[in-house]
Amino acid sequence: MHDIGEMNLFATIVHVIDREADSVFHLRQWSAAEFSYIVRGGDDRIVRWRGEQVNCRKIKTQLEMEEAFHRSREVTIKGKRGVQSIAETEIILNRPARRKVDGRSVFVPGEALR
């Protein structure tokens, strides 16, 4: 990420992160470094949403009930036609990160991320 930022490209760089690399510790590092990124995270992630701690699966269900999703585009999924729908909402990632220290898992508190 640092190396790409130093290339002086003529466009805004947005890093796309898959859920295998979405650790809270790294998200906080990237945010502190002011990188722009978008994360495809797991639906079991616990976040603060509308004043309560919930998993992302519950958020998706609630947004569906509120009809917040809108059709974005047609897509092909494993050779079959489908439709991509998108909704937008704000979440806060506020739990401590988990790191390995001397072979043990420890919690590392940090700034909440919006």
C-alpha positions as CSV (number, residue, x, y, z in Angstrom):
1,M,0.0,0.0,0.0
2,H,2.8,2.4,0.8
3,D,4.7,1.6,-2.4
4,I,1.6,2.3,-4.6
5,G,0.9,5.5,-2.7
6,E,4.4,6.7,-3.6
7,M,3.9,6.1,-7.4
8,N,2.1,9.5,-7.8
9,L,-0.7,8.1,-10.0
10,F,-3.3,10.4,-11.5
11,A,-6.2,8.7,-9.8
12,T,-7.4,8.1,-6.3
13,I,-6.2,4.7,-5.1
14,V,-8.7,2.5,-3.4
15,H,-7.4,-0.8,-2.1
16,V,-9.9,-3.8,-2.3
17,I,-9.5,-6.2,0.7
18,D,-11.0,-9.6,0.8
19,R,-12.4,-11.1,4.1
20,E,-9.3,-13.3,4.6
21,A,-7.3,-10.0,5.2
22,D,-9.9,-8.0,7.2
23,S,-8.4,-8.2,10.6
24,V,-9.3,-5.3,13.0
25,F,-5.7,-4.7,13.7
26,H,-4.8,-4.1,10.0
27,L,-8.0,-2.0,9.4
28,R,-6.9,0.3,12.1
29,Q,-3.3,0.5,10.7
30,W,-4.7,1.3,7.2
31,S,-7.1,3.9,8.5
32,A,-4.3,5.6,10.6
33,A,-2.2,5.7,7.4
34,E,-5.2,7.4,5.6
35,F,-5.4,4.7,3.0
36,S,-8.7,4.4,1.1
37,Y,-10.0,0.9,1.1
38,I,-13.1,-1.2,0.7
39,V,-13.5,-4.5,2.5
40,R,-15.6,-7.5,1.6
41,G,-16.0,-8.8,5.1
42,G,-17.7,-11.9,6.6
43,D,-21.4,-11.6,7.6
44,D,-20.5,-12.9,11.1
45,R,-18.5,-9.8,11.9
46,I,-19.9,-8.0,15.1
47,V,-20.2,-4.2,14.7
48,R,-22.1,-1.4,16.3
49,W,-25.1,-0.4,14.2
50,R,-28.0,1.9,15.2
51,G,-26.8,1.8,18.8
52,E,-26.4,-1.9,19.3
53,Q,-23.8,-4.6,18.8
54,V,-25.0,-6.9,15.9
55,N,-23.5,-9.2,13.3
56,C,-23.6,-8.1,9.6
57,R,-26.1,-10.8,8.8
58,K,-28.7,-9.0,11.0
59,I,-28.0,-5.7,9.3
60,K,-28.5,-7.2,5.8
61,T,-31.8,-8.8,7.0
62,Q,-33.0,-5.4,8.5
63,L,-32.0,-3.5,5.4
64,E,-33.9,-6.0,3.2
65,M,-37.0,-5.5,5.4
66,E,-36.7,-1.7,5.0
67,E,-36.4,-2.1,1.2
68,A,-33.1,-0.2,1.4
69,F,-31.4,-2.3,-1.4
70,H,-31.6,-1.0,-5.0
71,R,-30.8,-2.8,-8.2
72,S,-27.3,-2.0,-9.3
73,R,-26.5,-4.1,-12.4
74,E,-26.8,-7.5,-14.0
75,V,-23.9,-9.9,-13.3
76,T,-22.8,-13.4,-14.1
77,I,-22.3,-15.7,-11.1
78,K,-20.7,-19.1,-11.8
79,G,-22.0,-18.9,-15.4
80,K,-25.5,-17.9,-14.4
81,R,-27.2,-14.6,-14.8
82,G,-28.0,-12.6,-11.6
83,V,-28.7,-9.2,-10.3
84,Q,-26.4,-7.2,-8.0
85,S,-28.3,-5.0,-5.4
86,I,-26.7,-2.5,-3.1
87,A,-27.6,-0.8,0.1
88,E,-25.6,1.7,2.2
89,T,-25.5,2.2,5.9
90,E,-23.0,3.3,8.6
91,I,-21.4,0.8,11.0
92,I,-18.8,1.3,13.7
93,L,-16.1,-1.3,14.2
94,N,-15.3,-0.9,17.9
95,R,-14.1,-4.2,19.3
96,P,-10.5,-4.8,20.3
97,A,-8.2,-6.4,17.8
98,R,-6.8,-9.9,18.5
99,R,-3.0,-10.4,18.1
100,K,-0.6,-13.3,18.8
101,V,2.0,-12.4,21.4
102,D,4.5,-15.1,22.5
103,G,2.1,-17.7,21.1
104,R,-0.9,-16.4,23.0
105,S,-3.9,-14.6,21.7
106,V,-4.2,-11.1,23.4
107,F,-6.7,-8.3,22.9
108,V,-5.5,-4.9,21.6
109,P,-7.9,-2.0,22.2
110,G,-8.0,0.7,19.6
111,E,-9.9,3.6,18.0
112,A,-13.4,2.8,16.8
113,L,-13.6,2.9,12.9
114,R,-16.7,4.2,11.1
